[in-house]
């Protein structure tokens, strides 16, 4: 059996509403409250013993901002790279290929993306049907066999942003 890949799936934080202010959905940022909520939950990940070696993120602004907040709060601080496949509508196989490529060097990866794609990815990686619902700012930990990074993997936990903020207060 190849080394285990620790995969953390992260849904972006609360973003600005769709509408005329952001005609290009790719440019919608996190709201100030979304920044505060997500950033205040990252210490909760440290309480859970999370260490991330590398962050892969959707290129959309709200996901990139979430990835930046995530990396800034982790120790040691991981590097970040954009992966187009994590944008809404990205192909599952392209995401799995990105996991494979980065898992050659990094054992603990975080992927920052969007719903419903993230929930569908989680379900497929776990060998389940349908999707797993991710609230904004939620994080899911899945262990994958490095020899088969497309799954099936093992769900370790799924935590909401609110729960992470609660853990951070301890």
C-alpha positions, 0 to 999 in steps of 0.5 A: 500500500502506498502512503496515505494522502490526507485530503482536506476539502474546503468550501469557500467562505461567505461571498458577496451576492450574485447580481449587477455588482458582480456581473462576472461570477468569477470575481465575487469576493468574500464578504467582510463577515465571510473573511472574519468567520472563516479566518476565526475558524482556522485555529479550530483546524489546528485544534484538530491537528490539521497540517497541510503541506500544499493548498490547491484552489479554484481560481475564482476570487472567493476561493482564492481568498479562502485559500489565502486565509487557510494558509495564513492560519496554518503552521507551517504555512503551506504554498498555494496553487490555482487549479482550473479543475476546481472552478465550478463545473470542473471535471472530476478526473482533472481534479483527481489528476491534480491530486495525483500530481501533487501527492507525489511531493505532498502527503497532506493536501487541501482543496478549496472549491465550490458547491455542488462540485465539492460535495460530488467530489467528496462522495465520489472519493468515498465511493458513495452516490449523490453528494455530501453537502458542504456549508460555506466554510466547511472542511472535510477530511478524507484519507486516500490510498496514494496508490488509488487517489481517486478513491475509495477513501475513508471519511475522517470528519466533516466540520462546519465553519461554526463548529470550527469557530467553537473549537478555536475558542477552546 
